[in-house]
Amino acid sequence: MKGVGIDIISVKRIKDLIETYGERFLNRVFTENEIEYSKKIFNYAEAFAGRFAAKEAIIKVKGKMIPFKKIEILNMDDGKPYAKGFENINISISHEREFAVAIAIEMEYDEFVSKK
């Protein structure tokens, strides 16, 4: 393992940003695929908050600022989230009413290759 990043965020904070700034906020932080996916979820604020936390966790594990839209959080067919373009980073997202949390674990190259 190369590093770990974790982030927690208030779902209400993201919901307030969406209600205040709408598409302007969404388009600044999320990709079209993320917006399309998250808007289909019953509690869309939880979905957006989870993706926001995952992006923050990836920034922390990388140790440098990366524009939010350069990190795209998608889902595999089985629902497991992954970050497109960051295949050596495993992520997990959880949310429970008030908070969303995400963890990002960056694998060493040899750990990543042996996983395939």
C-alpha positions in Angstrom: 0.0 0.0 0.0 1.3 3.4 -1.0 -1.1 5.7 0.9 -4.5 6.3 2.4 -6.8 9.3 2.1 -10.2 9.7 3.9 -12.8 12.4 3.9 -16.2 13.0 5.6 -18.7 15.7 4.6 -22.1 16.8 5.7 -24.8 15.8 3.3 -26.7 19.0 4.2 -23.7 21.1 3.1 -23.8 19.6 -0.4 -27.6 19.8 -0.5 -27.4 23.5 0.4 -24.8 24.1 -2.3 -27.0 22.4 -4.9 -30.1 24.3 -3.8 -28.2 27.6 -3.8 -26.0 27.3 -6.9 -27.8 24.5 -8.8 -26.2 23.4 -12.1 -23.4 26.0 -11.7 -22.1 24.1 -8.6 -22.7 20.6 -10.1 -20.9 21.5 -13.4 -18.0 22.9 -11.6 -17.4 19.8 -9.4 -18.9 16.8 -11.2 -18.6 15.3 -14.6 -21.7 14.7 -16.8 -21.6 11.0 -16.0 -21.5 11.7 -12.3 -24.4 14.2 -12.5 -26.5 11.9 -14.6 -26.0 8.9 -12.2 -26.5 10.9 -9.0 -29.7 12.7 -10.2 -31.3 9.2 -10.6 -30.7 8.3 -6.9 -33.7 9.0 -4.6 -31.5 10.9 -2.1 -29.4 12.7 -4.7 -27.7 14.8 -2.0 -26.2 11.6 -0.5 -25.0 10.5 -3.9 -23.3 13.8 -4.7 -21.8 14.0 -1.1 -20.3 10.5 -1.4 -18.7 11.4 -4.7 -17.4 14.7 -3.3 -15.9 12.9 -0.3 -14.3 10.3 -2.7 -12.7 13.1 -4.8 -11.3 14.7 -1.6 -10.0 11.4 -0.4 -8.1 10.9 -3.7 -6.7 14.4 -3.5 -5.4 13.6 0.0 -3.9 10.2 -0.9 -2.1 11.8 -3.9 -0.9 14.7 -1.7 -1.5 17.4 -4.3 -4.4 19.4 -5.6 -6.2 17.9 -8.6 -9.2 19.7 -10.2 -12.4 18.0 -9.1 -13.6 17.4 -12.7 -10.3 15.5 -13.4 -11.4 12.9 -10.9 -14.5 11.0 -12.1 -16.2 8.6 -9.7 -18.1 5.9 -11.6 -19.6 2.5 -10.6 -18.8 -1.0 -11.9 -21.7 -3.2 -12.9 -21.8 -4.6 -9.4 -22.1 -1.1 -7.9 -18.6 -0.8 -6.6 -17.2 2.7 -7.1 -14.0 3.4 -8.8 -12.1 6.5 -10.0 -11.6 6.6 -13.8 -7.9 7.2 -14.6 -6.8 6.2 -11.0 -7.0 2.5 -11.4 -4.4 1.8 -8.7 -6.6 3.6 -6.1 -9.4 1.6 -4.5 -12.2 3.6 -3.1 -15.1 2.9 -0.8 -18.0 5.3 -0.2 -20.6 5.2 2.6 -23.4 7.6 3.6 -25.9 7.7 6.5 -28.5 10.5 6.5 -26.3 13.3 7.8 -22.8 12.4 6.6 -21.0 10.8 3.6 -17.5 9.3 4.0 -15.0 8.0 1.5 -11.7 6.3 1.8 -9.1 6.0 -1.0 -6.2 3.5 -0.8 -3.4 3.8 -3.3 -1.7 0.5 -4.2 1.9 0.1 -5.1 2.4 -0.8 -8.7 3.3 -4.5 -7.9 0.3 -4.9 -5.6 -1.9 -3.4 -8.4 -0.5 -5.7 -11.1 -0.8 -8.9 -9.0 -4.5 -8.0 -8.2 -5.5 -8.4 -11.9 
